[in-house]
Amino acid sequence: MASTSSSEPTHPVVFTTQTQYALPSQKFMIPTTWKRYQLSQLVNKALSLPKPIPFEFLIRGEILRGTLAEWCAEKGVGEEETLEIEYFESLMPPQRMSTLPHEDWVSSVSCQLSGYFLTASYDGAIRVFDYSQNLLHTSTTHSAPISSICVVPKSSSSMSDDSVLIASASQDLTARITHVDLSPSGKAKSQTLASLHLHTAPVSSVSASLTGSHLLTSSWDGLIGLWDTSIPETDEVPADEVPGGERKKRRKITENGDAPPPKRKAPAAVFKSHIARVSRVLFGPDAKGAVAYSCGFDSTVRTWDVENGVCASTITASSKPFLDIALTHNGQTALTASTDRSVSQYDLRVSTSSATTPSIVTLSHPATPSCIAVPPPFSSSGSPASTNALEHQLLTGAYDGVVRLWDLRSTKGAVAAFRVWEGAGTKKVLSVDWACGLAGVGGEGGLEVWKVAEGMPSS
């Protein structure tokens, strides 16, 4: 048994890790006044590391934030009981990389296309930036503010490596599929291929399946539309059935005068169950796209059987109009942002007969959280993400202009927070996305890009 030289009270501890920095299997007597910093020093000294590495420490699924004595007192752990403490590497705090002003509010951001940032704005335009902050292309796609965009994975080999399909949803009552050519040999160009017609109120979100074969749209009209991404040869919706005078608007939003007008598509299915605005809908993590999830102003999270078009289960909260939803990596729990200034985690596997469903975790915010982002299941290097680094983390953006990094193993407070658009007064965050070690933040101040490494920020 290894012991420290201190005469103060100690507690028996065994260290474990899933990293490459493993200690020999032995018991340590650790002073109960120690915190993360002293424990990290001990591991570094025991391993004789040439360069110090900061570590975080996990006890029974919870990150150690105070002293060992405080944790034991809170959990009622006796002084003779041996604790198993898992450790993993800390990473640097979030760092601002760039600020990209826009003429209007940025309502949606995507970092999912490696090497590029995509933004959607209240001016109805989709913009493509490269990592060097160059504006490569602007596509005026909608005649009203865009509410949501997503990259559609390539479902066919006919598209070149420099081409991308972007789906967008708008307050003009439509969603659209736009092809963007980013070939480095010429000027970037775009063409809107199809407009999706179903909704009679603003379209709040659009989401693509993992294969890119289907889209989901949600709307303030309470409906959810399922669409395939094939482009029809002829219009599926007659012009006289298109609301809002779409025929007149089409000329204004055609990117190139020589390009044919987009084909009007009808939905493959319509999902009905919500009794108020649907804020967001997304596909589940399975490749087949067999399950979808939605949230809305009726304070519910609904699970959908996509093939049969029916609501399979419903999570009901008490007076919590939901603004956004995201899934954790294992697909078993959902994270929801609500107007009651909280983000809640719900177990999607639990079925309850009670009027309301209790949350697993609640993350309190000082202002309304508008958006949630979880990192993809792969690290910025392209390798599978480690369990400790990603599975429990999320970013939230709020109306107080602050983006917060949370770890679901330590929910008393955010592990890091940063204010965007500093010096310009408080500007609301409307969208956040996280991929390739970068977070794109959109809102009233335009777009900011932050380096947010996958892991725990060192303190």
N, C-alpha and C positions, 0 to 999 in steps of 0.2 A: 504494500500500500504506500503510495507516494503521499508525502505530507509537505505542507509549506512550513516555513520557519516561524510563522506568526503565532503568538500566544492567545489570540482572540478566538472566539467560538468558531468551530468548523462543522462542515457537513459532508458526509460521504457522497462522492460523485463518480460516475462512470461516463466517459465521453465516447460518442459515436459520430460517424460522419459518412456521407455518401460521396464526398469529394476525394481527390487524390491525396489529401493531407491527413492521412489516418494516424492516430496515436496508437501505441501498443495497448493491448487490452489490460487495463489495470485500474484500481480504485484510487481516487485522489481525495484528500481531505481539504476542502476548500473553505477559506474564511467566509462566513455568512455575510460579511459587509461588502463582499466583492460584487461588482457589476460587470456589464459586458466588456468594458475596456480591460479590466484586470484578467478576466477569463481569456480574452483574446491574447493578451501578453503571455499568459501561461502556455497556451497552445503553441504560440510562435517559439517560445523558449524551449519547450519540450521537443519540438521538431527541428530546432536549430536552423530555422529558415534563414537564408542569406539576406532576404529582403522582407521586412514585416508585411504581413497580410492581415487586414482586419477581418474578424469573423463575427457572425451573429449566432445566438444561442437559443435553442428551442427546447422547452421543457413541457412535456405532455401536450404537444400541439400548440403551445403559446410562446411567443417570443419574449425573452427576458428583457424587461424595460427598467426595472429597479434593481435593488440588491437581492441576493439570494435569500436573505432573511425575510424580506418583505414578501417575496413570492411564497415561501413556505408558510408564513403566517396567514396569508390570504387563502391558501389552499388547505390549511390544516395539516401540513406534513410534519411528522415528528422528526426530531433531530437525529434519530438512529436510522431512519429510512434512507436507503441508497437511491439517489436520483440518477436517472439516465438523461444526459443532456446531449442533444445533437447540435453540431455546429456546421456552418456553411459560410461561404465567402460573402463579405459585404462588398457593395459596389459604390461608385461615386454618386454624389447627389445629382439631380437633374441640372443640366446646363443649357442656357439659351444658345441656339445656333444662329437663327436668323429671324428677321421680321419682314413680312411681305405685305405691304399695305394693299388694300382693295378699295375701289370707289364705293362699294356698298358692303353691307354685312355679309360675312361668310357663314352660311347656314350648315354646310356639310364639308367634311374633309376626308380624304382617303390617302393612306400611306401604303396601301397594299401592293402597288405596282413598284417594284424595286427600281430605284433610280429617279422616281418621280413623285411629286405631290399633286393631287387633284383637288380642286376646290369648286364648290358650287355657291352661288351668291344670290342675293336678293334682286340683282339686276337681270336674272334669268340666264346667266352665262356660266359655262363650265370652263375652268382654266387649268392648264397643265404647266407645271414648273419642273425644272430639273433640280438636282441637288446643288447646283451652282447658283440657284436663285434666278435663273433665266426663265422668263415667261416664254414658253415655246408655242402656245396656241390658246386662243380664246374662241369658244364655240357658243354663239348666242342660240341656245337650244329651246328656251321657253319664253312665253310672253308674260310671265308673272314670276315672283320669287320661287327659286328652287328650294325644296325642303330637305332633299336627301339624294345622295349619289352612291353608287357602288361599282366596283370593277366586276365585269362578268367574266368568269374563267373561260378560257377557250375550249369550246366543245367540239371544234372541228379543226382538221389539219389544214384547211384552206386559208386560214388567216396567217399572215406573216408574223415573224417574231417582233416586228416593229409596229404591229397593229394592236389595238385594244378596243374592246367594247365597253361602253359606259352606260349604265342604266341610271336614269334620273327621275325624280318625282317632284311635282310642282303644285303650287296653288292655282295653276291654270286648269286644274282638274284632270291632267293627264300625267302619264309616265312616258318616257321615251327611251329608245335604244339608239345610241350614237356610236358610229365607228370613227375612231381617231387614228390616223396614220402618222407615226412619229419617226418615220424613216430618216436617218441622219444624212442621207444623200440629197434631201430636198426639204422644202418648207413643209412644216406640219399642216395637215388639213383634216377636215372632219366632214361627216355626212350623217344626218339623222335618218336612220333606216326605217323606224317604225314608231308610231304613237299608240299608246295603249289606252283604250276607252272603256270605262266602266263607271267611274265614280262621279257623283254629283256634288261633291264638296272637295276642298283641297286634299291632295294626296300627301300624306304625312311621311311615308317612308317607302323605300324599295330595297329588296334584298335578293341576292342571287344564290342559287344552289351551288354546292361545291363543284359540280360537273359543268356548270354554266348552261344547263339545258332548260332551266326554269327560273322564273322570277316570282316574287310575291310583292304585292303592294297593299298598303293600308291607307285608310282615309278617315276624315272627320265624319263621313256619312255612316260609319259603323261597319263598313264592309271590308273584306279582304279579298283581293283578286289573285288567282294563280294563272300564270302565263307561261307558254313555251317561248323560247328565244328565236325560233325560226322566223324568217322574214317572208311573209306571204307574197305571192306574185300579184294578187289583187286585193283591194280593200275588203276587210271582213265586216266593217261597220259602215253602213250608208252615211253619206255626208249629212243628210237631213236628221240623223239621229245623234249627231255630235253636238253637245251643249256648248253654249258660249260663243257661237259664231266662229268655230275653229277654222273654217274655210278661208275667212278673211285674214285671220291671224297667221296662217301658214306662210304667206309670202314674206312676212316680217322676220320670221325666224329661220328661213332657209339659208344655210351658210353660204352656199355657192349658187349663183344664178342658173348654172347649167345642171345642177343636181336635181334629180326627180324628187317630188314631194314624198314625205314618209308615208308608208302604208299604215292604214288604220287597222289595228289588231283588236280582236275581241278576246275576253278571258277564256281560259280552258275550264275554269271553275270559279265559283264565288262562295266564300265562306261567310256564314251568317251566325252570329251568336252574341257579339258585343252589343250592348244597349246604349252606348255613348261613343264618343270619338275613339278611334283606334290610333294610338300614338306611334307604335312601331310593331313590325312583324319581321321575323327572321327564320331561316331554316335551321334545323337541328344539325349536329355535327356529323351525322351519318352521310356517307357519300351518295346514297340513293335519294336523299331529300324526302324521306317518308314521313318525317315529323317536322312540325313548325311550331313556333311560339309567338304569342302576341301579348301586348299590354295596352291598357286604355284608360280613359277617364271614368270608366265604370268601376274602377278600383279592382280590376281582375287581371290575372295572368292566365291565359288560355293555351292549352296544348291541343294541336290539331293533327288529326289523321289526314295527311295530304291526299292520299290515294282516294279515300272515300269522302273527303270534304266535310268531315264532321268534327265537332269539338269533343275531344276525348276526355279532357278533365279541366277543371277550373280551380284556380287559387283565388280566393276572395279576401281582400284586405278591408279594413274598416276605414272608410273616408280617406283613401290614399289614391287620388288620381295619379296615374303613372305616366311619366314623360318618356322613359326610355327603358330598354331591356337589353341585357347581354347574358351570355351563357358562360359558365366556368368551363375549364378545359375538359373535364370529364363528362360534360353535358347533363349532369345529374342535378345541378342547381342553377337557378336563375337569379340575376342581380337586377334590381329595378330601382329607378330614380323616381321620386315622388314630389309632388308640390308641398308635402308636409316637411320639407327640408331634410329628407333622409334617403339613404340608399339601403335597401333591404335585400337579404338573401333568402330564397325560398327553396325547399327541397321539392323537386318536380316529381319525385317518386312517391311522395306521401299523398294518400287520398284521405280526406277528412269529411265527416258528416256535419261538422260544426259550421256555424254561419260564417266564421272568419278563420283564416289559416294563419297560425303563428309563424313568424319569420325565424330563421336560424340565427341571423346576425342583423343588427341595425347599425349603420354608420351615420352618425349625426353630422349635419352640416349647418353652418351659420347662415347660409342662404340657399335658395332652391337649387338643387343639383339638376342640370339640364341634360347631361350626357354621361355615358359610361363607355370605357374602352378596356378590353382585356388584351394582353399580348397574344400573338399567334403561338401555336404549339411548337414552333421552331425558333431557335435563337437567331440573332442577326447574322451568324456565320452560316446558317442553313442547317446546322445539326439539331437533332431533337433536343428540346429544352429539358433541363434538369428539373426534377420534382420540386426542389426547394426554390429554384430561381423564378418559376413562372406560375405554377398552378394556383397560387393563392393571391396573386396580385391583380390590382385593377387601378385605373385612373378615373377620376370623376372631374367634370368641369361644372362650374356653378355660376350663378348670376352675380356673385361678388367678384368675378374676374380672377378667381383662383382655381388652379388645377391641383388636385390632391392625389398622392400616391398612397394606396392602402395595401395592407397585407391582412388577409382574413384570419390569420393566426394571432393578430394583435390589433383588436378593433376599438380600443379605447380612444385612439386618435390616429390621424394620418401619420405615416412614417416620414413623409416629405410633402412639401407644398410649395408652389411657386405662383407668383402673380404675373399675368401676361399684360402686355401693353402698358408697362409702368410709365408713369409721368403723364398719362393721358386721361387720368381720372378712372373711375370704375367703369369698365366696359364688360358686358355680359359675355360669358363663354357659351356658345351654342352647339359646338361640336368638338369632339376629340377622337383621334384615331392613333393607334400605336402598333408599329411594326418595324422590323429591321433595326431595333434599338433607337428609333426616332418616334417622337410624338408630334403630330400635327394638331394645332389648336386653332379653331376658327370661331369667329364671333364678331362683335361690334367693332373690333379694332383691326379686322383683317385676318391674316394668318401668321402665326408664330410657330417655329419649329424648335423643339427641344430635344436634346439627347437624354433619353431616359433608358439607361441600361437595364437589362432584364436581371433583376436580383434585388438585394436590399441595399439602400443607400447607407454608406458608412456615416457615423456621427462622431 
